[in-house]
C-alpha cells in the first residue's frame, strides 16, 4: 500500500513539474512578443511618427 501511494505522489509531482516548464516557456514567449512591440513603438517615435 505504501508503494502505491509513493508511486502516485511521484507521478503527481512529475506531472506538475512538466506542466510548469511548459507554462514558463509560454510566459517567456509572451514577454518576448511584448518586448518586440515596445521596440517597434520606440522606433516609430524616434522617426517622428509617434
TAJOBEL-V118399 format. One record per backbone hydrogen bond with DSSP energy under -1.0 kcal/mol. CO is the residue of the C=O (numbers start at 1). NH is the residue of the N-H. E is the energy in kcal/mol with one decimal. If there is no record, write none. Layout:
<<CO:NH:E> <CO:NH:E>>
This chain:
<<1:5:-2.0> <2:6:-2.4> <3:7:-2.4> <4:8:-2.3> <5:9:-2.4> <6:10:-2.2> <7:11:-2.3> <8:12:-2.3> <9:13:-2.4> <10:14:-2.5> <11:15:-2.2> <12:16:-2.1> <13:17:-2.1> <14:18:-2.2> <15:19:-2.1> <16:20:-2.0> <17:21:-1.7> <18:22:-1.6> <19:23:-2.1> <20:24:-2.5> <21:25:-1.9> <22:26:-2.0> <23:27:-2.2> <24:28:-2.3> <25:29:-1.9> <26:30:-2.1> <27:31:-2.6> <28:32:-2.0> <29:33:-2.1> <30:34:-2.1> <31:35:-2.3> <32:36:-2.1> <33:37:-2.0> <34:38:-2.2> <35:39:-2.3> <36:40:-2.3> <37:41:-2.4> <38:42:-2.5> <39:43:-2.2> <40:44:-2.0> <41:45:-2.3> <42:46:-2.0> <43:47:-1.4> <44:49:-2.5>>
